Amino acid sequence: MTPESKKRFTWVLVLLALGAVAAGLAVGPLLRAYHQYTARQEVAQARMLLGQRDYEGALEAARRAYGADPLSPDVVRTVAQVYREIDPAKAESFWEKTFELSDDNSDLGNWVSTALMAGDFDTARKQLETMAARGQTDSAYYYYLGRVQLHDQDLTGALVSARKALAQEPADERAHFFFVQLTQLSDDPALREEGMDYLWRLARQRDQLGLRSLRNLANFSENTDGDRLQIIRMLEEHPLATREDRLLALRLSYQLSTANAASNLEKAKRYFDLTNPLDLARLGRWLNQQGRYQQTLELIPADEAFARKDLFLVRLDAMAQLGQWSLIGQVIQRPNAPVDDFLKYLFLSRVYFETGRQAEGEITWDRAVLEASRDQDELWYLVNYALQLDFKSEAAKALWRLTEFPAQKRRACEQLLKLYQLEHDTAGMQKVLRFMAESYPDNLSVLNDWAYVNLLLDDQVQLSLKTAQKVVRESPKPYLARYMTLALAEFRMGEFEQALDTLRPLEVNWLEMPAKWRVIYAAILRANGYTSDAVRLLRGVNPADLLPEELALARVSSPAS
């Protein structure tokens, strides 16, 4: 190759290299633009599916959007919105990231709201401080603050916050009903009356808030016939009332002492197309909800019910409410019964329980749980069905299955805790809280509850002391529940003076505290020689409000011990 040829060849290589660099520089922005376009398309799809309550489809679309553009506030916000509907605990981290990316006050508010939905009151408290620091003390702020105060059993503080929420313009709609709820929790008759008067004033409005207030009033358990007649008239005359609202008015008509069941049924039929099987099933369900089971059986004859699963189930439900168990046992096992194995075993287990065949009932219930184990909706159906019948152990079996679904874990655990607490089953509570502590190791409220129950059972005391110390140390505020756990841990360790030193500086009127906390403080006082103070603190404590281990502490605190 001549020197001139080499020079030309070198220039060609240089030009090719420059072209490659230029092409690379051009591809970067084009690729980013493509990813951003893809993310926008997926976000639109996710929001559409979310509006249709197709949560699985919405989540898949949101995940694809996040994979394409994880730094877009709009994308991360969409992921958070989807998770809020299916797993609020998981949604929290996405709201946190959205707020970091956007610095938008509405995203901060959504983060707090979602934390409350997830039962994460620590995060809610901390971010409420952020809202206040940013001057975001609007109606929603005071509503959220009231929710936290109610959780802390500070009814007075919650009422103050609710009133502040209502004083803001515009008032958060949730604050209206929260205020009424708080007034009804009070022991003050004048305050309860104020709350109901407020709800009635809202109900007279001709807007959506007025309609929602009417719906709330309709469900008030202490309504008189006069109240019901007034609510019926207001529902029928409200300009925004839907078919469901007309049926709500009709439901109230059934509750009147002068109710005419036949006339009410004829009125109900006007709101349904009885030639449409779907509407026929809806009317049957509605009648069952009103307790009009015989009318359901007349509306849906046996032959017609066997033609469709929905009609069959509505008729079966009416038969169950009428106690026709032997007949149900025959019907459900007919070869042409239009039900799947899950429902077949569910109803059969109930037949066995109701006819005194307990062992067969338990075996068949377990088979129903097994059939439902892959479907979370069927498992929740089992839970609700069992709780309605007060079959607590059967409900627990289905709830434990639900803890295997990530999106249902937190809710199922909370239901299990309530269930075991109602049964005064402290060991059951410990099992759930141990599972929750493993699942949510950074949640201080969960860790505190787990340590507390361990200490009640006098189990893992050293570990629970360390946990209680960690919780108090890392808590953003001095929450009394956490100091109670720490003091109980010190008491169990035999460090009676330290336990007293932990609680004595707190500015607390102990006589107004929950029974369980009075019992713990009384036990500590007694251990330090303040017997008369312990006895005085225990006066008026209702044993029914205590778990067995808390009751044992009360006995330790009494003079007889």
C-alpha positions as CSV (number, residue, x, y, z in Angstrom):
1,M,0.0,0.0,0.0
2,T,1.4,3.4,-1.1
3,P,1.8,6.2,1.5
4,E,-1.1,8.0,-0.2
5,S,-3.3,4.9,-0.1
6,K,-2.5,4.5,3.6
7,K,-3.5,8.1,4.3
8,R,-6.8,7.7,2.5
9,F,-7.5,4.4,4.4
10,T,-6.8,6.1,7.7
11,W,-9.2,8.9,6.9
12,V,-11.9,6.4,6.0
13,L,-11.4,4.7,9.3
14,V,-11.6,8.0,11.2
15,L,-14.8,9.0,9.4
16,L,-16.4,5.6,10.1
17,A,-15.5,5.9,13.8
18,L,-16.9,9.4,14.0
19,G,-20.1,8.1,12.2
20,A,-20.4,5.3,14.7
21,V,-20.0,7.7,17.7
22,A,-22.6,10.1,16.2
23,A,-25.0,7.2,15.6
24,G,-24.5,6.1,19.2
25,L,-25.2,9.6,20.5
26,A,-28.3,9.7,18.4
27,V,-29.6,6.3,19.5
28,G,-29.5,7.2,23.3
29,P,-32.2,9.9,23.1
30,L,-34.2,7.9,20.6
31,L,-34.1,4.9,22.9
32,R,-35.1,7.0,26.0
33,A,-38.0,8.5,24.0
34,Y,-39.2,5.1,23.0
35,H,-39.1,3.9,26.6
36,Q,-41.0,7.0,27.7
37,Y,-43.6,6.5,25.0
38,T,-44.0,2.8,26.0
39,A,-44.4,3.8,29.7
40,R,-47.1,6.3,28.8
41,Q,-49.0,3.7,26.9
42,E,-48.8,1.2,29.7
43,V,-49.8,3.8,32.3
44,A,-52.9,4.6,30.3
45,Q,-53.7,0.9,30.1
46,A,-53.2,0.4,33.8
47,R,-55.5,3.3,34.7
48,M,-58.2,2.0,32.4
49,L,-58.0,-1.5,33.9
50,L,-57.9,0.1,37.4
51,G,-61.1,1.9,36.7
52,Q,-62.6,-1.4,35.6
53,R,-61.4,-3.0,38.9
54,D,-59.2,-5.5,36.9
55,Y,-56.5,-5.2,39.5
56,E,-54.3,-8.0,38.2
57,G,-54.3,-6.6,34.7
58,A,-53.7,-3.1,36.0
59,L,-50.7,-4.3,38.0
60,E,-49.2,-6.1,35.1
61,A,-49.5,-3.0,32.9
62,A,-48.1,-0.8,35.7
63,R,-45.1,-3.1,36.1
64,R,-44.3,-2.9,32.4
65,A,-44.5,0.9,32.6
66,Y,-42.2,0.8,35.6
67,G,-39.7,-1.4,33.8
68,A,-39.6,1.0,30.9
69,D,-39.3,4.3,32.8
70,P,-38.8,3.8,36.6
71,L,-37.9,7.5,37.2
72,S,-41.1,9.0,35.9
73,P,-43.3,10.3,38.7
74,D,-46.4,9.5,36.7
75,V,-45.3,5.9,36.2
76,V,-44.3,5.3,39.9
77,R,-47.6,7.1,41.0
78,T,-49.6,4.6,38.9
79,V,-47.8,1.6,40.4
80,A,-48.6,3.1,43.9
81,Q,-52.3,3.6,42.9
82,V,-52.7,0.0,41.8
83,Y,-51.0,-1.4,44.9
84,R,-53.1,0.8,47.1
85,E,-56.1,-1.2,46.0
86,I,-54.6,-4.7,46.4
87,D,-51.8,-4.3,49.0
88,P,-51.6,-0.9,50.8
89,A,-48.5,-2.0,52.7
90,K,-46.6,-2.5,49.4
91,A,-48.0,0.7,48.0
92,E,-46.3,2.8,50.7
93,S,-42.7,2.5,49.2
94,F,-44.0,3.5,45.8
95,W,-45.8,6.6,47.2
96,E,-42.5,7.5,49.0
97,K,-40.6,7.2,45.8
98,T,-43.3,9.2,43.9
99,F,-43.0,12.0,46.5
100,E,-39.2,12.0,46.2
101,L,-39.4,12.3,42.4
102,S,-42.3,14.9,42.3
103,D,-42.0,16.9,45.6
104,D,-45.8,17.3,45.1
105,N,-48.0,17.8,48.2
106,S,-50.8,15.6,46.8
107,D,-48.3,12.7,46.6
108,L,-47.3,13.2,50.2
109,G,-51.0,13.2,51.2
110,N,-51.6,10.0,49.3
111,W,-48.6,8.5,51.1
112,V,-50.1,9.3,54.5
113,S,-53.5,8.0,53.4
114,T,-52.1,4.8,52.2
115,A,-50.0,4.3,55.4
116,L,-53.3,4.6,57.4
117,M,-54.9,2.1,55.1
118,A,-52.0,-0.3,55.8
119,G,-52.2,0.3,59.5
120,D,-48.7,1.8,59.5
121,F,-49.4,4.6,62.0
122,D,-45.6,5.2,62.5
123,T,-45.1,6.3,58.9
124,A,-48.4,8.3,59.0
125,R,-47.3,10.2,62.1
126,K,-43.9,11.0,60.6
127,Q,-45.2,12.2,57.3
128,L,-47.9,14.2,59.0
129,E,-45.0,16.1,60.5
130,T,-43.6,16.6,57.0
131,M,-47.0,17.9,55.8
132,A,-47.1,20.4,58.7
133,A,-43.6,21.5,58.1
134,R,-44.5,22.2,54.4
135,G,-47.6,24.2,55.5
136,Q,-49.9,21.5,54.2
137,T,-52.3,21.8,57.1
138,D,-55.5,21.5,55.0
139,S,-58.7,19.6,55.8
140,A,-57.2,16.2,54.8
141,Y,-54.2,16.8,57.1
142,Y,-56.5,17.2,60.2
143,Y,-58.6,14.2,59.1
144,Y,-55.5,12.1,58.9
145,L,-54.3,13.4,62.2
146,G,-57.6,12.6,63.8
147,R,-57.3,9.0,62.5
148,V,-53.9,8.6,64.1
149,Q,-55.3,10.1,67.4
150,L,-58.2,7.7,67.4
151,H,-55.8,4.8,66.9
152,D,-53.9,6.1,70.0
153,Q,-57.2,6.1,71.9
154,D,-57.2,9.9,72.2
155,L,-60.9,10.5,71.4
156,T,-60.7,14.1,72.6
157,G,-57.8,14.9,70.4
158,A,-59.4,13.2,67.5
159,L,-62.6,15.3,67.9
160,V,-60.5,18.5,68.0
161,S,-58.8,17.5,64.8
162,A,-62.1,16.5,63.1
163,R,-63.6,19.9,64.0
164,K,-60.5,21.6,62.5
165,A,-60.9,19.5,59.3
166,L,-64.5,20.6,59.0
167,A,-63.5,24.3,59.5
168,Q,-61.1,24.2,56.5
169,E,-62.4,25.3,53.1
170,P,-63.0,23.1,51.2
171,A,-63.7,20.4,53.9
172,D,-62.5,16.9,53.0
173,E,-65.7,14.9,52.5
174,R,-64.3,12.0,54.7
175,A,-64.1,14.4,57.6
176,H,-67.9,14.8,57.8
177,F,-68.5,11.2,58.5
178,F,-65.4,10.8,60.6
179,F,-66.7,13.5,62.9
180,V,-70.1,11.8,63.2
181,Q,-68.4,8.5,63.9
182,L,-66.3,10.1,66.7
183,T,-69.4,11.6,68.3
184,Q,-71.1,8.2,68.5
185,L,-68.1,6.8,70.3
186,S,-68.4,9.3,73.1
187,D,-70.2,8.7,76.4
188,D,-71.5,12.2,76.3
189,P,-75.2,12.1,75.2
190,A,-75.1,15.8,74.2
191,L,-72.1,15.1,71.9
192,R,-73.8,12.0,70.4
193,E,-76.9,14.1,69.7
194,E,-74.8,16.9,68.1
195,G,-73.3,14.3,65.7
196,M,-76.7,13.0,64.6
197,D,-78.1,16.5,64.2
198,Y,-75.1,17.3,62.0
199,L,-75.7,14.2,59.8
200,W,-79.3,15.1,59.4
201,R,-78.3,18.6,58.3
202,L,-76.0,17.1,55.7
203,A,-78.7,14.7,54.5
204,R,-81.0,17.6,53.6
205,Q,-78.5,18.8,51.0
206,R,-79.5,18.0,47.4
207,D,-75.9,17.1,46.3
208,Q,-73.8,14.0,46.4
209,L,-72.7,14.7,50.0
210,G,-76.3,14.9,51.0
211,L,-77.1,11.5,49.3
212,R,-74.1,9.9,51.1
213,S,-75.4,11.2,54.4
214,L,-78.8,9.8,53.7
215,R,-77.2,6.4,53.1
216,N,-75.4,6.6,56.4
217,L,-78.6,7.6,58.2
218,A,-80.4,4.7,56.7
219,N,-78.0,2.3,58.4
220,F,-78.3,3.9,61.8
221,S,-79.4,1.1,64.2
222,E,-81.5,3.4,66.4
223,N,-83.8,4.8,63.8
224,T,-87.5,5.0,64.8
225,D,-90.3,4.4,62.3
226,G,-90.6,8.2,62.1
227,D,-87.0,8.5,61.1
228,R,-87.3,5.7,58.5
229,L,-90.4,7.4,56.9
230,Q,-88.5,10.7,56.7
231,I,-85.4,9.0,55.1
232,I,-87.6,7.1,52.7
233,R,-89.2,10.3,51.5
234,M,-85.8,12.1,51.2
235,L,-84.3,9.2,49.2
236,E,-87.3,9.0,46.8
237,E,-87.1,12.8,46.2
238,H,-83.3,13.2,45.9
239,P,-82.4,14.3,42.4
240,L,-79.2,12.1,42.3
241,A,-80.7,8.9,43.7
242,T,-79.9,5.7,41.9
243,R,-81.8,2.4,41.6
244,E,-79.8,1.2,44.6
245,D,-81.0,4.2,46.6
246,R,-84.7,3.5,45.7
247,L,-84.1,-0.1,46.9
248,L,-82.5,1.3,50.1
249,A,-85.8,3.2,50.7
250,L,-87.7,0.0,50.1
251,R,-85.5,-1.8,52.5
252,L,-86.4,0.7,55.1
253,S,-90.1,0.1,54.2
254,Y,-89.6,-3.6,55.1
255,Q,-88.3,-2.5,58.6
256,L,-91.4,-0.4,59.4
257,S,-93.7,-1.9,62.0
258,T,-96.6,-1.5,59.5
259,A,-94.6,-3.1,56.7
260,N,-96.7,-4.8,53.9
261,A,-94.4,-7.5,52.5
262,A,-96.5,-8.3,49.4
263,S,-96.8,-4.6,48.5
264,N,-93.1,-4.1,49.0
265,L,-92.3,-7.0,46.7
266,E,-94.4,-5.6,43.9
267,K,-92.6,-2.3,44.3
268,A,-89.2,-4.0,44.2
269,K,-90.2,-5.8,41.0
270,R,-90.4,-2.5,39.2
271,Y,-86.7,-2.0,39.5
272,F,-85.8,-5.3,37.9
273,D,-86.3,-7.0,34.5
274,L,-87.7,-10.3,35.6
275,T,-87.3,-11.7,32.0
276,N,-83.5,-11.3,32.5
277,P,-82.0,-14.1,34.6
278,L,-79.3,-11.8,35.9
279,D,-81.9,-9.3,37.2
280,L,-83.9,-12.1,38.6
281,A,-80.9,-13.3,40.6
282,R,-80.3,-9.7,41.8
283,L,-83.8,-9.4,43.1
284,G,-83.6,-12.8,44.8
285,R,-80.3,-11.7,46.6
286,W,-82.0,-8.4,47.6
287,L,-84.9,-10.2,49.1
288,N,-82.6,-12.5,51.0
289,Q,-80.8,-9.4,52.4
290,Q,-84.2,-8.2,53.7
291,G,-84.9,-11.5,55.3
292,R,-87.7,-12.3,52.9
293,Y,-86.6,-15.9,52.2
294,Q,-90.0,-17.4,51.5
295,Q,-90.6,-14.7,48.9
296,T,-87.3,-15.7,47.3
297,L,-88.4,-19.3,47.0
298,E,-91.7,-18.2,45.4
299,L,-89.8,-15.9,43.0
300,I,-87.3,-18.6,41.9
301,P,-88.9,-22.0,41.6
302,A,-86.7,-25.1,42.0
303,D,-86.9,-26.1,38.3
304,E,-85.8,-22.7,37.2
305,A,-83.0,-22.6,39.8
306,F,-81.4,-25.8,38.4
307,A,-81.0,-24.1,35.0
308,R,-78.4,-21.5,36.3
309,K,-75.8,-21.4,39.0
310,D,-76.6,-17.9,40.2
311,L,-80.3,-18.6,40.6
312,F,-79.5,-21.9,42.3
313,L,-77.3,-20.3,44.8
314,V,-79.8,-17.6,45.6
315,R,-82.5,-20.2,46.2
316,L,-80.1,-22.3,48.3
317,D,-79.2,-19.3,50.5
318,A,-83.0,-18.8,51.2
319,M,-83.4,-22.5,52.0
320,A,-80.4,-22.3,54.4
321,Q,-81.9,-19.3,56.2
322,L,-85.2,-21.2,56.6
323,G,-83.3,-24.1,58.1
324,Q,-84.1,-26.6,55.3
325,W,-80.8,-28.5,55.9
326,S,-81.9,-32.1,55.1
327,L,-83.4,-30.9,51.8
328,I,-80.3,-28.9,51.0
329,G,-78.2,-32.0,51.6
330,Q,-80.3,-33.9,49.0
331,V,-80.4,-31.0,46.5
332,I,-76.7,-30.2,46.6
333,Q,-75.7,-33.8,45.8
334,R,-77.9,-34.2,42.8
335,P,-75.8,-34.9,39.6
336,N,-77.3,-31.9,37.8
337,A,-76.7,-29.4,40.7
338,P,-75.1,-26.4,39.0
339,V,-72.3,-25.8,41.5
340,D,-68.5,-26.4,41.6
341,D,-66.8,-28.6,44.1
342,F,-65.9,-25.6,46.4
343,L,-69.5,-24.6,46.9
344,K,-70.7,-28.2,47.1
345,Y,-68.3,-28.9,50.0
346,L,-69.1,-25.5,51.6
347,F,-72.8,-26.2,51.8
348,L,-72.3,-29.9,52.7
349,S,-70.1,-28.9,55.6
350,R,-72.9,-26.6,56.8
351,V,-75.5,-29.3,56.4
352,Y,-73.3,-31.6,58.6
353,F,-72.7,-29.0,61.3
354,E,-76.4,-28.1,61.4
355,T,-77.5,-31.7,61.7
356,G,-75.1,-32.6,64.5
357,R,-72.5,-34.4,62.4
358,Q,-69.5,-32.4,63.7
359,A,-66.7,-34.6,62.6
360,E,-68.0,-34.9,59.0
361,G,-68.6,-31.2,59.0
362,E,-65.0,-30.4,59.9
363,I,-63.6,-32.8,57.3
364,T,-65.8,-31.4,54.6
365,W,-65.0,-27.8,55.6
366,D,-61.2,-28.6,55.3
367,R,-62.0,-30.0,51.8
368,A,-63.8,-26.7,50.9
369,V,-60.7,-24.7,52.1
370,L,-58.5,-27.0,50.0
371,E,-60.7,-26.4,46.9
372,A,-60.5,-22.6,47.5
373,S,-56.8,-22.5,48.3
374,R,-55.8,-21.2,44.9
375,D,-58.6,-18.5,44.8
376,Q,-58.3,-15.6,47.2
377,D,-61.9,-14.5,46.5
378,E,-63.3,-17.9,47.4
379,L,-61.2,-17.9,50.6
380,W,-62.6,-14.5,51.7
381,Y,-66.0,-15.9,50.9
382,L,-65.3,-18.8,53.3
383,V,-64.0,-16.4,56.0
384,N,-67.1,-14.2,55.8
385,Y,-69.4,-17.2,55.7
386,A,-67.8,-18.8,58.7
387,L,-67.8,-15.5,60.7
388,Q,-71.5,-15.0,60.0
389,L,-72.1,-18.4,61.5
390,D,-69.7,-17.8,64.4
391,F,-67.5,-20.7,63.2
392,K,-64.3,-19.1,64.4
393,S,-61.9,-22.0,64.0
394,E,-63.2,-22.6,60.5
395,A,-62.7,-18.9,59.7
396,A,-59.1,-19.1,61.1
397,K,-58.2,-22.0,58.7
398,A,-59.2,-19.9,55.7
399,L,-57.5,-16.8,57.0
400,W,-54.2,-18.6,57.4
401,R,-54.5,-19.8,53.8
402,L,-55.0,-16.2,52.8
403,T,-51.7,-15.2,54.5
404,E,-50.0,-17.1,51.7
405,F,-51.2,-14.5,49.2
406,P,-48.8,-11.4,49.3
407,A,-51.6,-9.0,48.4
408,Q,-53.9,-10.4,51.2
409,K,-51.3,-11.1,53.9
410,R,-51.7,-7.9,56.0
411,R,-55.5,-7.9,55.9
412,A,-55.7,-11.6,56.8
413,C,-53.3,-11.2,59.7
414,E,-55.3,-8.3,61.1
415,Q,-58.5,-10.4,60.9
416,L,-56.7,-13.3,62.6
417,L,-55.6,-10.9,65.4
418,K,-59.2,-9.7,65.9
419,L,-60.5,-13.2,65.9
420,Y,-58.0,-14.5,68.5
421,Q,-58.4,-11.4,70.6
422,L,-62.2,-11.9,70.7
423,E,-61.5,-15.5,71.8
424,H,-59.0,-14.3,74.5
425,D,-56.5,-16.6,72.8
426,T,-53.2,-15.0,73.6
427,A,-51.2,-17.9,72.1
428,G,-53.1,-17.5,68.8
429,M,-52.3,-13.8,68.9
430,Q,-48.6,-14.5,69.5
431,K,-48.5,-16.9,66.5
432,V,-50.0,-14.2,64.2
433,L,-47.7,-11.5,65.5
434,R,-44.6,-13.6,65.2
435,F,-45.5,-14.2,61.5
436,M,-46.1,-10.4,61.1
437,A,-42.8,-9.5,62.8
438,E,-41.0,-11.8,60.3
439,S,-43.0,-10.3,57.4
440,Y,-42.7,-6.6,58.4
441,P,-39.5,-6.4,60.4
442,D,-39.3,-2.6,60.1
443,N,-42.8,-1.9,61.4
444,L,-42.4,-0.6,64.9
445,S,-46.1,-1.1,65.8
446,V,-46.0,-4.8,64.8
447,L,-42.7,-5.3,66.7
448,N,-44.2,-3.6,69.8
449,D,-47.4,-5.8,69.7
450,W,-45.3,-8.9,69.2
451,A,-43.1,-8.1,72.2
452,Y,-46.1,-7.2,74.3
453,V,-47.8,-10.5,73.7
454,N,-44.6,-12.4,74.3
455,L,-44.3,-10.7,77.7
456,L,-47.9,-11.5,78.6
457,L,-47.0,-15.1,78.0
458,D,-43.7,-14.7,79.9
459,D,-42.0,-16.0,76.8
460,Q,-38.8,-14.8,75.1
461,V,-38.5,-12.1,77.8
462,Q,-34.9,-11.2,77.0
463,L,-35.5,-10.8,73.3
464,S,-38.7,-8.9,73.9
465,L,-36.9,-6.5,76.2
466,K,-34.4,-5.8,73.5
467,T,-37.2,-5.3,71.0
468,A,-39.1,-3.0,73.3
469,Q,-35.9,-0.9,73.9
470,K,-35.4,-0.7,70.1
471,V,-39.0,0.4,69.5
472,V,-38.9,3.1,72.1
473,R,-35.5,4.3,70.9
474,E,-36.6,4.5,67.2
475,S,-40.1,5.9,67.8
476,P,-40.5,9.4,66.5
477,K,-42.7,10.3,69.5
478,P,-43.1,8.9,73.1
479,Y,-46.1,6.7,72.4
480,L,-47.6,5.4,75.7
481,A,-48.2,1.9,74.3
482,R,-44.5,1.4,73.6
483,Y,-43.5,2.6,77.1
484,M,-46.0,0.1,78.5
485,T,-44.4,-2.7,76.7
486,L,-40.9,-1.6,77.8
487,A,-42.1,-1.4,81.4
488,L,-43.7,-4.8,81.2
489,A,-40.4,-6.2,79.9
490,E,-38.5,-4.7,82.8
491,F,-41.1,-6.1,85.2
492,R,-40.8,-9.6,83.8
493,M,-37.0,-9.3,84.1
494,G,-37.4,-8.5,87.8
495,E,-36.2,-4.9,87.3
496,F,-39.2,-3.5,89.3
497,E,-37.6,-0.1,90.1
498,Q,-36.6,0.4,86.5
499,A,-40.1,-0.4,85.3
500,L,-41.5,2.2,87.7
501,D,-38.9,4.7,86.5
502,T,-40.0,4.1,82.9
503,L,-43.6,5.0,83.6
504,R,-43.7,7.4,86.6
505,P,-42.4,10.5,84.6
506,L,-45.2,10.2,82.0
507,E,-47.9,12.8,82.3
508,V,-50.8,10.4,82.3
509,N,-54.1,10.2,84.2
510,W,-54.0,6.4,84.8
511,L,-57.6,6.2,85.9
512,E,-58.6,7.1,82.3
513,M,-56.3,4.7,80.6
514,P,-57.4,1.3,79.0
515,A,-57.9,-1.5,81.5
516,K,-54.8,-3.5,80.3
517,W,-52.4,-0.5,80.9
518,R,-53.9,0.2,84.4
519,V,-53.3,-3.5,85.2
520,I,-49.6,-3.4,84.2
521,Y,-49.0,-0.2,86.1
522,A,-50.8,-1.6,89.1
523,A,-48.6,-4.7,89.0
524,I,-45.4,-2.5,88.9
525,L,-46.7,-0.3,91.7
526,R,-47.4,-3.4,93.8
527,A,-43.9,-4.9,93.1
528,N,-42.4,-1.6,94.4
529,G,-44.4,-1.6,97.6
530,Y,-47.2,0.8,96.6
531,T,-50.0,-1.6,97.4
532,S,-52.7,1.0,98.2
533,D,-52.0,2.9,94.9
534,A,-52.2,-0.4,93.0
535,V,-55.5,-1.3,94.6
536,R,-57.0,2.2,93.8
537,L,-55.9,1.9,90.2
538,L,-57.6,-1.4,89.7
539,R,-61.0,-0.2,90.9
540,G,-63.6,-0.3,88.1
541,V,-61.5,-2.5,85.8
542,N,-63.7,-4.9,84.0
543,P,-62.2,-8.4,83.8
544,A,-64.0,-8.9,80.5
545,D,-61.8,-6.3,78.9
546,L,-58.6,-8.3,79.7
547,L,-56.8,-11.2,78.2
548,P,-56.2,-14.1,80.6
549,E,-52.6,-13.1,81.2
550,E,-53.6,-9.5,81.8
551,L,-56.1,-10.8,84.3
552,A,-53.4,-12.8,86.0
553,L,-51.4,-9.5,86.4
554,A,-54.4,-7.9,88.0
555,R,-54.5,-10.7,90.6
556,V,-50.8,-10.2,91.2
557,S,-51.6,-6.5,92.0
558,S,-54.5,-7.3,94.4
559,P,-54.0,-7.4,98.2
560,A,-55.0,-11.1,98.4
561,S,-51.9,-12.0,96.4
